[in-house]
């Protein structure tokens, strides 16, 4: 079970809904999943097995629809290695104080 990084940005579209509140619904799904993640101003990055992360992404999408979005734009970015894990720490640990 190889770990990957998956960045997800969900942009909800609705006529009179608060976009930030809708995005919060997606983030709540990710937080409840228990997987390692980091929320940034532009996307949330998750770390775990690809199949699990894609399932969580689908749940996050559904949560935004259930909260009232009429349409969503979803942008994914993934880093995957053939035979070894990709971790957030390997890329960012040196920047923590």
N, C-alpha and C positions, 0 to 999 in steps of 0.2 A: 504494500500500500504506500505508494509514493505521494509525498506532499507537494502541492503546488501553491502558487499565489494566484488569487483571482480578485481583480478589482472590479467593482460593480458601481455604476452610476445609474440611478433610476430618476428619470425626469417625467413626472406626472403632468398630464394635461387635462385641465377641466375648466369650465367657464367661471365658476365662482368659488372654487375651493382653494384653501391655503396649501400651496405646494410643499412648504416646509413641514406642515402637519402630516401630509401624505408620506413624505420621505421618512419621517419619524416612525411611521408604521412599518416600513421596510427594515429600518435599522433595528426596531424592536424584535423582529423575527430573527435577524442575525444574532443579536445579543442573546436571545432565548435559546439559540441552537447550541451554545456552549463552545463553539469553535473559536480559535484564536482569530482576532480581528482588530483592525484599527479604523476608526472613523476619522475622515479628513474632511475639509470643507468641500471637496469636489467628488469624492467617491469613498466607498468603504472597501478596504482590502481584507480578504479572508485568507486563511491558511488551512489546508487540509487536503484530503483526497478529492480528486476532481469530481467524481460522481456525487459525493456528499455536498460539495460546494454548489454544484449546479442545481441540486435538489433544493438547497436553502435559497438560492437565487430565485427559483420558481415560486417558492413559498412567499418570498418577499414581494415579488411581482403580484401575486394573488392578494396579498394583504393590502396593497395600494389600490387594487381594483375594488376590493371589498369596502375600503374606506371611501369610495366614491369617485375615483378617477375614471374618466371616460376613455383615456388612452395613455399609454406610457411609452417613452423612449428609453431603451435600456442599452447601455454601453458596457461591454466586457473587455477586460484586458487580462490575459493570463500569461504566467511564466511557468513553463513545464520543462523538466529535464527528462531525458530518456531513461536514465538508470539511477537517479539520485534525487533527494529531496530539494525543494526550493523553500527557504524560510525567510520570513521578514527580518529576523534578527541578523542574518548574515549580511543584509543590505543596510540595516539602520542602527545596529547596536553601537557602532563607533560614534554616532552623533548624540547619544544620550548623555546627559550630564549627571 
